[in-house]
Amino acid sequence: MVTSTIPARGSMLYEGKAKKVYATDNPELCVVSYKDDATAFNGLKKGVISGKGAINNRVTNHLMRLLESNGIPTHLVEELNDRDTLVKRVSIIPLEVIIRNIAAGSLAKRLGIAEGAPMKRTVIEYCYKDDSLGDPIVNDSHILAMDWANESELKLISEASLRINNILKEYLSGAGLTLVDFKLEFGRLPGGEIVLADEISPDTCRFWDANTGEKLDKDRFRRNLGGVEEAYREIRARLLGADK
Ligand code: UDP
């Protein structure tokens, strides 16, 4: 969407681990600015992935536009430059929605399953977003009991997340990538409408090369596998055709 006037970036509202959020002169909009900083294990491991901010900005916008064109409402308004995107200001629902197609990461560890084990169906998990608690896993009844979302909102969130999975899986398989798992966050607009927010990038998804199984995501950083920058550039190249 092209806005007639681009609101100026104002004061910083919030600095997270991988992004900064700035106010604009329009109270309904803010600017998200993607950083090269990387953290893992709830902030215990810190580093810099050179060029990551620009890649995650581009990849997120590309995938959110794909979702929008498939009828999924998102917070996206307009990509402003390399690192910055104008988005609708939302109040974030304090949940990480995790969709899993193949067992990996914390699920493989928690259930004692080999990473890469196929599963009979897609798994949806929720974690309560609170770093001081280590983002604990919660279920539907916790979410309703704590009033983080009501029943119809939770239904919308779970149905949208599974649709997003189908859209992304199919699209990524065309780029030779297996979507192993990923994390989504949703937010409420001032009128209460729920939209997809946050990012969809190699920081928040596990992407495996469909032929070789090579990891092309943040696991290369988490697990000290090397070739971290190259993996991020490979994802950008496969999705956007940019130079590696
Ligand atoms: N994830 C994320 N942010 C988090 C936790 C997980 O983006 O705070 C993503 C992660 O990149 C992976 C999926 O969610 O694609 C599932 O992560 P998992 O629960 O296996 O945790 P991890 O092994 O990453 O700690």
Boltz pocket constraint, residues with backbone or C-beta under 6 A from the ligand:
constraints:
  - pocket:
      binder: B
      contacts: [[A, 96], [A, 98], [A, 99], [A, 104], [A, 105], [A, 106], [A, 107], [A, 135], [A, 181], [A, 182], [A, 183], [A, 202], [A, 203], [A, 204], [A, 205], [A, 206], [A, 218]]
      max_distance: 6.0
